Amino acid sequence: AKDLRRAGIPRRTPPSSSTTSAMAASMASTSLSARQGYAPARVAARAGAKPVSAARAPLRVVAGESRIGKHAVPVPKGVTYTLKDNLLAVKGPKGELEFQFPDLMVMTEEDGAIRLSKADESKKAREGHGLYRTLCNNMMVGVSDGFEKKLKLVGVGYKAAMQGKDLNLSLGYAHQVILEVPQGLKVECPSNTEIVVSGYDKVEVGNFAAIIRSKRKPEPYKGKGVRYADEVVLIKEGKRK
């Protein structure tokens, strides 16, 4: 202190307690947190004020109607159906199907169509609105036009042929792979490397096609195996010599 006085530098005086409280109050009032309504408790306590608790409105999710579920399901020509207590039975040229829809859906009949609506605004009802509308439409399309899944075999010596009612596959194993065709499905082999699975139930068609593919999945280096006709197999680069 003596050295400072000798150099002519004035000595700083510590701020008073009133000045300190005024500065803290200014910080609490001008800070972004204070303006938003949830200033930190330590700043507010330093300014001599009571801490302000955060008051935020609860989030409310307003879900609109499903873009798929809001459309009515048309009934194709030549298809008859019965609807009672959400049990839908459909009959057409390809076959017959029935499905028990849950109570979350309200099914009403219109002119040549069936409309599905939500029974309430619960989460389960909102999640299943588009799903059950799609299932209902698949039933109508299945018994009238049917569904099909095409597969092809890639590999030297790989071939497929029908052996009676079973599907006989040669997939590079020491034995033949024989698959029994489920009831309601039709399997054809236009050539030795092509398989067509068709039927009126979309679930069964896709399931049996997946079973055939699982017997020799496409490998990533040469692409050998059973793949869907529209499947794109990414080929990896092998080791360089």
C-alpha positions in Angstrom: 0.0 0.0 0.0 2.9 2.4 0.8 4.5 1.7 -2.5 1.2 2.5 -4.3 0.9 5.8 -2.5 4.5 6.6 -3.4 3.8 5.9 -7.1 0.7 8.2 -7.0 -1.8 5.4 -7.6 -5.0 5.9 -5.7 -6.1 3.1 -3.4 -9.4 1.4 -4.3 -12.1 1.4 -1.7 -14.2 -1.8 -1.4 -17.8 -1.4 -2.4 -20.4 -1.1 0.3 -23.0 -3.7 1.1 -25.8 -1.6 -0.4 -23.8 -1.4 -3.7 -23.3 -5.2 -3.7 -27.0 -5.9 -3.3 -27.9 -3.4 -6.0 -25.5 -5.1 -8.4 -26.9 -8.6 -7.6 -30.5 -7.3 -8.1 -29.5 -5.8 -11.5 -27.9 -9.2 -12.6 -31.0 -11.1 -11.6 -33.4 -8.7 -13.4 -31.4 -8.3 -16.6 -30.3 -11.9 -17.1 -32.0 -14.1 -19.7 -33.0 -16.7 -17.0 -34.8 -14.0 -15.0 -36.6 -12.7 -18.0 -37.8 -16.2 -18.9 -39.2 -16.8 -15.4 -36.8 -19.3 -13.9 -33.8 -17.4 -12.5 -31.3 -19.5 -10.5 -32.1 -19.5 -6.8 -28.6 -18.4 -5.9 -28.8 -15.2 -8.0 -32.2 -14.4 -6.6 -31.1 -15.1 -3.0 -28.0 -12.9 -3.5 -30.3 -10.0 -4.6 -32.5 -10.5 -1.5 -35.5 -11.8 -3.5 -37.4 -15.0 -3.2 -36.5 -17.7 -5.7 -38.9 -18.0 -8.6 -40.0 -21.5 -9.6 -40.3 -22.5 -13.2 -43.9 -22.5 -14.4 -44.1 -24.3 -17.7 -47.3 -25.5 -19.4 -47.5 -29.3 -19.9 -47.0 -30.4 -23.4 -50.0 -31.6 -25.3 -49.8 -33.8 -28.3 -52.6 -33.3 -30.8 -52.7 -36.2 -33.2 -54.7 -35.9 -36.3 -56.4 -38.7 -38.2 -54.3 -41.3 -39.9 -53.7 -40.5 -43.6 -54.3 -44.2 -44.4 -57.0 -45.0 -41.9 -59.2 -42.1 -42.9 -59.9 -43.7 -46.3 -62.7 -46.2 -46.7 -62.0 -49.7 -47.9 -63.7 -50.4 -51.3 -65.4 -53.7 -51.8 -64.4 -55.2 -55.2 -66.9 -56.7 -57.6 -67.6 -60.3 -57.0 -66.7 -60.1 -53.3 -69.2 -60.7 -50.6 -68.7 -60.1 -46.9 -70.4 -60.3 -43.5 -69.7 -57.9 -40.6 -70.8 -58.6 -37.1 -69.3 -57.4 -33.8 -66.1 -56.4 -35.6 -65.8 -60.0 -37.1 -65.2 -59.5 -40.8 -65.6 -62.6 -43.1 -64.8 -62.0 -46.8 -65.4 -64.4 -49.7 -64.3 -64.0 -53.3 -63.1 -65.9 -56.4 -59.7 -66.7 -54.8 -60.8 -67.9 -51.5 -62.2 -66.9 -48.1 -60.8 -65.0 -45.2 -62.0 -63.8 -41.8 -60.5 -61.6 -39.1 -61.6 -60.4 -35.7 -60.8 -56.7 -35.3 -60.4 -55.3 -31.8 -62.8 -53.1 -30.0 -60.5 -50.1 -30.6 -62.0 -49.9 -34.1 -65.5 -49.0 -35.1 -66.4 -50.5 -38.5 -69.4 -49.0 -40.4 -70.8 -50.1 -43.8 -71.1 -47.5 -46.6 -72.2 -47.7 -50.2 -69.8 -50.4 -51.5 -67.2 -49.7 -48.9 -66.2 -50.3 -45.2 -65.0 -47.4 -43.1 -62.9 -47.9 -40.0 -62.8 -45.2 -37.3 -61.2 -45.0 -33.8 -63.4 -45.9 -30.9 -61.5 -43.4 -28.7 -58.3 -41.2 -28.8 -56.2 -43.6 -26.8 -52.6 -44.4 -27.9 -53.5 -47.9 -29.0 -56.4 -46.7 -31.1 -54.2 -44.1 -32.9 -51.4 -46.6 -33.5 -53.7 -49.2 -35.0 -56.0 -47.1 -37.1 -53.9 -47.2 -40.3 -52.8 -50.8 -39.6 -56.3 -52.3 -39.3 -57.5 -50.4 -42.3 -54.6 -51.9 -44.3 -55.4 -55.4 -43.1 -59.0 -55.0 -44.1 -58.0 -53.8 -47.6 -55.6 -56.7 -48.0 -58.4 -59.1 -47.3 -60.5 -57.5 -50.0 -57.7 -57.5 -52.6 -56.5 -61.0 -51.6 -59.8 -62.8 -52.3 -60.4 -60.9 -55.5 -57.0 -60.5 -57.2 -54.6 -62.3 -54.9 -50.9 -61.6 -54.1 -47.7 -63.0 -55.5 -44.0 -63.0 -54.6 -41.3 -63.7 -57.1 -37.8 -65.1 -56.3 -34.8 -66.1 -58.4 -31.8 -68.3 -57.8 -28.3 -67.0 -58.5 -25.4 -69.5 -58.6 -23.9 -72.3 -60.6 -26.0 -75.4 -60.3 -28.8 -73.7 -58.3 -32.2 -74.8 -59.6 -35.8 -75.2 -58.5 -38.5 -77.5 -59.6 -41.9 -78.8 -58.5 -41.9 -82.4 -57.3 -45.6 -83.2 -57.0 -47.0 -80.8 -54.4 -43.6 -80.0 -52.9 -40.9 -77.6 -54.0 -37.5 -79.2 -54.7 -34.5 -76.9 -54.4 -30.8 -77.6 -55.4 -28.8 -74.9 -53.5 -25.3 -76.3 -53.4 -25.8 -78.6 -50.5 -25.0 -82.3 -50.4 -28.8 -82.9 -50.2 -31.9 -81.6 -51.8 -34.0 -79.0 -50.0 -37.7 -80.1 -50.2 -40.4 -77.7 -48.9 -44.0 -78.6 -48.5 -46.3 -75.9 -50.0 -48.8 -74.7 -47.4 -52.5 -75.1 -48.1 -54.0 -72.1 -49.9 -50.8 -71.2 -51.7 -49.7 -71.9 -55.3 -46.0 -72.3 -56.3 -44.8 -72.2 -59.9 -41.4 -72.5 -61.5 -41.4 -70.8 -64.9 -37.7 -71.7 -65.3 -35.0 -73.5 -63.3 -34.0 -70.3 -61.5 -37.4 -68.6 -61.0 -40.0 -69.2 -58.3 -43.5 -67.6 -58.1 -45.5 -67.9 -54.9 -49.1 -66.8 -55.1 -52.2 -66.9 -52.9 -55.0 -64.9 -51.4 -53.5 -64.4 -48.0 -50.7 -61.8 -48.1 -49.3 -62.9 -44.8 -48.9 -66.6 -45.9 -47.5 -65.6 -49.3 -44.8 -63.4 -47.8 -44.0 -65.9 -45.0 -43.4 -68.8 -47.4 -41.3 -66.7 -49.7 -39.2 -65.7 -46.7 -38.8 -69.4 -45.8 -37.6 -70.2 -49.3 -35.1 -67.3 -49.2 -33.8 -68.4 -45.8 -32.6 -71.7 -47.2 -29.7 -69.9 -48.9 -29.5 -66.2 -48.3 -27.6 -64.1 -50.8 -23.9 -63.8 -49.9 -22.3 -60.4 -50.3 -19.2 -61.3 -52.4 -20.6 -63.1 -55.4 -24.3 -62.6 -54.8 -25.0 -66.4 -54.8 -28.2 -67.5 -53.2 -32.0 -67.1 -53.3 -33.2 -63.5 -53.5 -36.4 -61.7 -54.3 -36.8 -60.6 -57.9 -36.7 -56.9 -57.0 -34.1 -57.3 -54.3 -30.8 -55.4 -54.6 -27.8 -57.2 -53.2 -24.8 -55.0 -52.3 -21.6 -56.8 -53.5 -18.5 -56.3 -51.3 -15.0 -56.1 -52.7 -13.0 -59.3 -52.0 -9.4 -59.6 -51.0 -6.9 -58.4 -53.6 -4.1 -60.7 -54.6 
